[in-house]
């Protein structure tokens, strides 16, 4: 078949189509940007997805939550989740709990092997129970409410709710969503199908897909037998028609009067090998194009989207998102948020599945293959500990690879843990702006002071700093002074002993200190510095339950009196006496206006929160 000339009518129509697709993509992108409080883009040329890799997301930290996103975004995200992942998402995010609750309430009413989660999402085939006596499909009335609630959730999130053509469905029609898909049921007669569809029309139901040979107000019709073409123009909103083979279309058909019909499917594509049938289909489509005041198509190439069209088309979000939509159609801002909630077992499969995340796996490999024993994949995400020998100068390329990957970790809300090492100071400029510090091999306080001084000079911020008396031996003055030069969010004392007095006195001068971890309450200190720590909000006593007595809660309240601390943490009880201690201290805290906060079953800590009056 002759190729299409560059200035022919179908190519001009093709160009107009591309512009239309690009405009819809721009509108969709600006919709997301508005929700994220970003300025709208004037054109797609102003958008460069590569910048999302280099530019850090503003104020994303470990406490950032998926649930901080607007409900409009969360509702769109769930439409991209398949049946294998929906329950995991619902368990991870309380916002989606209504989905899993309705799913369980619906599915547990049927035998264990009747439904699997993958058969409940994103589409739902309405359950029917075969009645052998009446030869009909019944639905137990006691399950009606649960079925109605869950089917409306599926429909709301872009899924299809499939119901059989059965008069029994009409008994609970009011509980079903407004949009349905109809498939063959037990009522095979023409009159039975007509009555069923008439009832749907009377109930103002809209049909997404219909697989029976009766016509009604419909948006998609799939035929299994001969095509009753005379009724096609009367179907409101018909946009897609599937027939068996091209020969089923008569020479004088009604396509030209179907003003909304834009897609035609053939169940047997081999029929397209018949050039005569293909030409008839082309002529018919041109008749429809003429009615729509479009230029006629002159070759079969006009049926196909180019690669450019397909790439632009995939970025669209056409109102009701179906299960064929991909994660990559989402804006980079959303994809960057999603990566923060992926664990170490899933990060590599995610990177392999979505090319957008390839920069993560590439940087992970560049770092991991240099330290194969120290950096297996499960130790690289979402947090990473950099193992570096204290008395061996690292290779510059190794530190550079660590720096590149560290910035990616930091961008996605993870923590990059570095040891106290003077050698590391030679490469401090390649490290991210936010670090977590652990003692490493250093056992002399003067080296600790030197290391902290180097970080302070480089204006690094510390998300977490661990100290112990074994690694910082004697000169606490120097260490305390350098701590006051740094911005430290969390300070952890790891020894089973009292915090050195020099560090106590330095606490009020540590910028940004919001979390302090100690071994036990130290109420015997004469000069309590906690009341002067203006940003300190949380404190933890690791072995609190091991030494709890009557009045322990009172001592803690006295210790934090005058401070801005609102949460007190301790480790969960492990032994019988620890549970008794927890009861004692909980009772004591309640007397002073504190209550025990309920945490997840996997949390290893207990939290007491101050109850505001």
Secondary structure, DSSP 4 states (H G I P E B T S, - for coil): -PPPPTTSHHHHHHHHHHHHHHHHHHHHHHHHHHHTT-PPPSSGGG--TTHHHHSPPTT--TT--GGGS-HHHHHHHGGG--TTTHHHHHHH-GGGHHHHHHHHHHHTTS-TTT--GGGTSS-EE---EEETTTTEEE--GGGHHHHHHHHHHHHHTT--EEEES-GGGGGGGGGS-SEEEEE--S--SHHHHHHHHHHHHHTT-EEEEE-SS---S-SEEE-SS---GGGGGGSTT--EEEES-GGGS-SS-SGGG-TT--EEEES-GGGGG-HHHHHHHHHHHHHHHHHTT-PPP-SGGGGSPPHHHHHHHTT---SS--TT--GGGS-HHHHHHHHTT--TTTHHHHHHH-GGGHHHHHHHHHHHTTSTTT--GGGSSSSEEE---TTSPPPHHHHHHHHHHHHHHHHTT--EEEE--GGGGGGGGGS-SEEEEE-TT---HHHHHHHHHHHHHTT-EEEEEEE-TTTS-S-HHHHHHHHHHSEESEEEE-SSSPPPHHHHHHGGGSBT--EEEESS--TT-SS--GGG-TT--EEEETTTGGG--TTHHHHHHHHTTTS---EEEEEPP-SHHHHHHHHHHHHHHHHTTEEEEP--TT--EEEEEE---
